[in-house]
Amino acid sequence: MDIQRGGSGGYSTSDQAKQALVDSFQWNERLKRPMFNPQVARPSFCSGAVYVALLSGILRWEENNRRRVISEKAWQALLPKMVADGVGPWGYANANGPGFALLVHRLGAGINFTDWRLARPSDVMKIWWTDDIGGRERGHLVFLVKDEGDSVQVWSSHMARDGQPGGYGVRNIPKSAIKRVLFTRITNPAAFGRAHLLPDEPWLTRQLTQPVSWEDCCRRCGVRVSAQ
């Protein structure tokens, strides 16, 4: 993966890491779209890693279409910024709770579900390590690489652990360590062309300090029984 060119890059949730994410995208005035420099987006953190992979995938998808699909306004809205949780697309994706899933649901860009049997490689997973959702949650945002039965192989930016360096990379996680999981699958990338129309979401902003219920998350994110 291009994002990992040059190594894992270290893990951090500091303002420095958040600014590095912002700086990794530069606006190309001639092409009216962003250009991504993976060497700048480090140190990194899990939601940032998933988001840069998402935007890089949309850029590649648009190139393969050989036509402009995402407008200049939409690309400008999609760029990561130093904003509060729940403000703009990046503020959704970086929020506690099901922020990434809510972003995809609100734009109509994909589906959200909870059944492990329906999951496929490249699905995004929001993992919760405890029952808490919102202000006291402990979670992780990753891409599914491979379901290995009792464990799952994922890609994201991870904390240094057990001799493995922090930053971008693949990890194996025992399913017994996962308290709850929400899968998101991008099925309609063209829907990101509506990113500039996305309203701010105070429900996500409040989750910096306040808890929310799993039932509320599922209702707001349109969680489906089937991913078909």
C-alpha positions in Angstrom: 0.0 0.0 0.0 1.4 3.4 -1.0 0.5 4.9 2.4 3.1 2.6 4.0 5.9 3.6 1.7 8.8 4.5 4.0 7.7 2.3 6.9 5.1 2.3 9.6 5.8 5.9 10.6 4.8 5.8 14.3 1.4 6.2 16.1 0.2 9.4 17.7 -3.1 11.1 18.4 -1.4 14.5 19.0 -2.2 17.7 17.3 1.0 17.2 15.4 -0.3 14.0 13.9 -3.7 15.6 13.0 -1.9 18.5 11.3 0.3 16.0 9.4 -2.9 14.4 8.1 -4.2 17.8 6.9 -0.9 18.7 5.3 -0.6 15.3 3.4 -3.3 16.6 1.0 -2.4 19.5 -1.2 -4.9 21.2 -3.6 -4.0 21.0 -7.3 -5.5 24.1 -8.8 -5.1 22.9 -12.4 -6.8 19.6 -11.8 -9.3 20.9 -9.2 -8.7 17.9 -7.0 -6.4 17.0 -4.1 -3.0 15.3 -4.4 -2.0 13.0 -1.6 1.6 12.7 -0.3 1.8 9.5 1.9 5.2 10.6 3.3 3.6 13.5 5.1 0.8 11.6 6.8 2.9 10.4 9.7 2.9 9.8 12.6 -0.6 8.5 12.2 -3.7 7.3 14.0 -6.4 4.8 13.2 -9.2 7.1 11.9 -6.7 9.1 9.9 -5.3 6.0 8.3 -8.7 4.7 7.2 -9.6 8.2 6.0 -6.5 8.7 3.8 -7.1 5.2 2.4 -10.7 6.1 1.6 -9.8 9.4 -0.2 -6.9 7.7 -2.0 -9.3 5.0 -3.2 -11.9 7.6 -4.4 -9.1 9.4 -6.3 -8.1 6.2 -8.0 -11.7 5.2 -8.7 -12.3 8.6 -10.3 -9.1 8.2 -12.4 -10.3 4.7 -13.6 -13.6 6.2 -14.6 -11.7 8.7 -16.8 -14.2 11.4 -16.1 -14.9 13.9 -13.3 -17.3 12.4 -10.8 -16.5 14.3 -7.6 -16.9 18.1 -7.9 -14.4 20.6 -6.7 -16.8 21.6 -3.9 -17.2 18.0 -2.8 -13.4 17.4 -2.8 -12.8 20.6 -0.8 -15.4 19.4 1.7 -13.7 15.9 1.9 -10.3 17.2 2.7 -9.3 16.7 6.3 -9.2 19.8 8.4 -8.6 20.8 12.0 -12.2 20.7 13.0 -14.4 19.4 15.8 -15.9 15.9 15.8 -19.2 16.0 13.8 -18.1 19.0 11.6 -17.8 18.1 7.9 -16.9 14.7 6.4 -13.6 14.4 8.3 -15.3 15.4 11.5 -17.8 12.5 11.1 -15.1 10.0 10.2 -12.9 11.0 13.2 -15.7 11.1 15.8 -16.3 8.7 18.6 -19.0 6.1 18.2 -20.1 5.1 14.7 -18.8 8.3 13.0 -17.4 6.7 9.9 -20.5 4.5 9.5 -22.8 7.6 9.8 -20.8 9.5 7.2 -21.3 6.7 4.7 -24.9 6.2 5.6 -25.8 9.9 5.4 -24.2 10.2 1.9 -25.7 7.0 0.6 -22.2 5.8 -0.2 -22.6 2.3 1.3 -24.1 0.0 3.9 -23.6 -0.8 7.6 -24.0 -4.2 9.2 -22.9 -6.3 12.1 -22.9 -9.9 10.9 -19.3 -11.4 10.8 -20.5 -14.0 8.2 -21.3 -11.2 5.7 -17.9 -9.4 6.0 -15.5 -9.2 3.1 -11.9 -8.0 2.8 -11.7 -4.2 2.5 -14.8 -3.6 4.6 -14.2 -0.9 7.3 -14.6 -2.1 10.9 -15.3 0.0 13.9 -14.2 -2.1 16.8 -15.2 -1.4 20.5 -13.0 -3.0 23.2 -15.7 -2.3 25.9 -19.4 -1.7 26.1 -18.9 2.1 26.3 -19.9 4.1 23.2 -19.1 7.8 23.1 -17.3 9.8 25.8 -15.7 6.8 27.6 -15.3 4.4 24.7 -12.1 2.6 23.7 -12.2 1.7 20.1 -10.3 1.2 16.8 -11.1 1.9 13.1 -9.6 -0.6 10.6 -9.9 -2.3 7.3 -10.7 -6.0 7.3 -7.9 -8.0 5.6 -8.8 -11.5 6.4 -11.2 -13.3 8.8 -9.1 -16.2 10.3 -11.8 -17.7 12.5 -10.9 -17.0 16.0 -9.0 -13.9 15.0 -9.1 -11.2 12.4 -6.4 -9.7 10.3 -6.8 -5.9 9.9 -4.9 -2.9 8.4 -4.8 0.5 10.0 -2.5 2.6 12.1 -1.9 0.9 15.4 -0.2 1.6 18.7 3.2 0.0 19.3 2.7 -3.3 21.0 4.4 -6.7 21.6 7.6 -5.6 19.7 5.6 -4.3 16.7 6.2 -0.7 15.8 3.4 1.8 16.0 1.9 3.2 12.8 0.6 1.8 9.5 0.5 -2.0 9.2 -1.4 -5.2 9.5 -2.3 -6.7 12.9 -4.0 -9.8 14.1 -6.7 -9.3 16.7 -8.4 -12.1 18.6 -12.1 -11.9 18.3 -12.4 -12.6 22.0 -10.9 -9.1 22.6 -13.7 -7.4 20.5 -16.8 -6.4 22.5 -18.7 -5.0 19.5 -18.1 -4.4 15.8 -19.8 -2.4 13.1 -18.9 -3.1 9.4 -19.1 -0.5 6.7 -18.9 -1.3 3.0 -18.5 1.3 0.3 -20.9 0.4 -2.6 -21.5 3.8 -4.2 -18.3 5.9 -4.3 -20.1 8.5 -6.5 -22.1 9.5 -3.5 -19.1 11.2 -2.0 -19.9 13.9 -4.7 -22.5 15.1 -2.2 -19.9 15.6 0.6 -20.3 19.4 0.5 -24.0 19.1 1.3 -23.4 17.1 4.5 -24.7 19.0 7.6 -22.8 19.1 10.8 -23.9 16.5 13.3 -24.1 17.7 17.0 -24.9 14.1 18.1 -21.3 13.1 17.1 -19.9 16.3 18.7 -21.5 15.4 22.0 -19.9 12.0 22.0 -16.6 13.6 23.0 -18.0 13.6 26.5 -21.4 11.9 26.5 -22.4 8.2 26.1 -24.8 6.9 23.6 -26.7 3.6 23.2 -25.9 0.9 20.7 -29.6 0.9 19.7 -29.3 4.6 18.8 -26.2 4.0 16.8 -27.8 1.3 14.8 -30.9 3.4 14.1 -29.0 6.4 13.0 -26.6 4.5 10.8 -29.3 2.3 9.1 -27.6 -0.9 10.2 -28.9 -3.8 8.1 -29.5 -7.4 8.9 -28.1 -8.4 5.5 -25.3 -6.8 3.5 -26.7 -8.0 0.2 
